[in-house]
Amino acid sequence: MATPAQWLAGARPRTLPAALAPVLVGTGAAAALDGFRPLTALLALLVALALQVAVNYANDYSDGVRGSDAVRVGPMRLVGSGAATPRQVLGAALVSFAVAGLAGLALAALSNWWLVAVGAACIAAAWTYTGGPLPYGYRALGEVFVFVFFGPVAVVGTTFVQTGSVDGLAVTASVPIGLLSVALLVVNNLRDIEGDAAVGKRTLAVLLGDRGTRIAFTALPAVAFAVVVAIGATRPWALLALLAVPLAVPPVRTVLSGGRGPALIAALQGTGLLTLVTGVLLGAGLALS
């Protein structure tokens, strides 16, 4: 029977910045457009966090039953380690999906019922990342879906539920956060590249190879902050996000220097912190603008 600490580890709290940052940026964009609504912003945050926990448990379940987690470099997985049964982990994923769904319904009731379709797409994407007969995470498409759902969908969606409109500011501001979220997945898959290749899990890292993946990781924050500079041309306060640039140095240095195993776990933590701080600063800068 898994302990509470193991269930918490299984929820993978280090990935939560990827869920929190888009909501902060989307809310900052809403404030810039004079549309900030605290209740809908909080509901959007609850949806994002519950979905992230749900996808983490769902991945644990799906990878565990496929045998993909038999040999891991990263943190313990509940099913792969035997700490919890597949049925228990699946139940945790379904409960998390239910929380996200209920919060999403409340959000739709307060804003627009078309959000139900968006929420259904988010849940489907979360489940089919490693679940179902054709998991896209096994076909080098994980980064594409992460960018779309943690970038435009999450940021623009958060702005939309508060302002009732889709604005170019939110669309542009979604790009840096989407790219940094992709960086989280890239460094995670770089860490697991050998194990994934051994079990036939064809992530983008496996296709690019070790060197190509390290170069791709380095490019992501560079492009993200270049977009921040572009936003700052018309919204100068957005340049506050550049204060997060020094946080990119340790993970980039680790990746470029050939770090492996535990070093890449530290790089993953650093990238999560970079994503969160960038989200806080960019959201605050947009609100001040």
Secondary structure by P-SEA (a helix, b strand, c coil): cccaaaaaaaacccaaaaaaaaaaaaaaaaaaaccccaaaaaaaaaaaaaaaaaaaaaaaaaaaaacccccccccccccccccccaaaaaaaaaaaaaaaaaaaaaaaaacccaaaaaaaaaaaaaaaccccccccccccaaaaaaaaaacaaaaaaaaaaacccccaaaaaaaaaaaaaaaaaaaaaaaaaaaaaaaaccccccccccaaaaaaaaaaaaaaaaaaaaaaacccccccccccccccaaaaaaaaaacccaaaaaaaaaaaaaaaaaaaaaaaaaaaac
